[in-house]
Amino acid sequence: MNQGRIWTVVKPTVGLPLLLGSVTVIAILVHLALLSNTTWFPKYWNGKTAAIESSVNVG
């Protein structure tokens, strides 16, 4: 573990909650960005199926 000496500067009781909290905040921000900038993601979360449009003409 090449980053093992970080715990001599920052206590694990402080550093680990900060690390996990920052990962959680980033994940929430990514989901909010997807919800506000796409039309398919809210439908996906609500369980609606996407309409499949075929460009192949049969017949």
Stockholm file with secondary structure:
# STOCKHOLM 1.0

chainA/1-59         MNQGRIWTVVKPTVGLPLLLGSVTVIAILVHLALLSNTTWFPKYWNGKTAAIESSVNVG
#=GR chainA/1-59 SS CTTGGGGGTSCHHHHHHHHHHHHHHHHHHHHHHHHHHCSHHHHHHHTCCCCCCCCCCCC
#=GC SS_cons        CTTGGGGGTSCHHHHHHHHHHHHHHHHHHHHHHHHHHCSHHHHHHHTCCCCCCCCCCCC
//
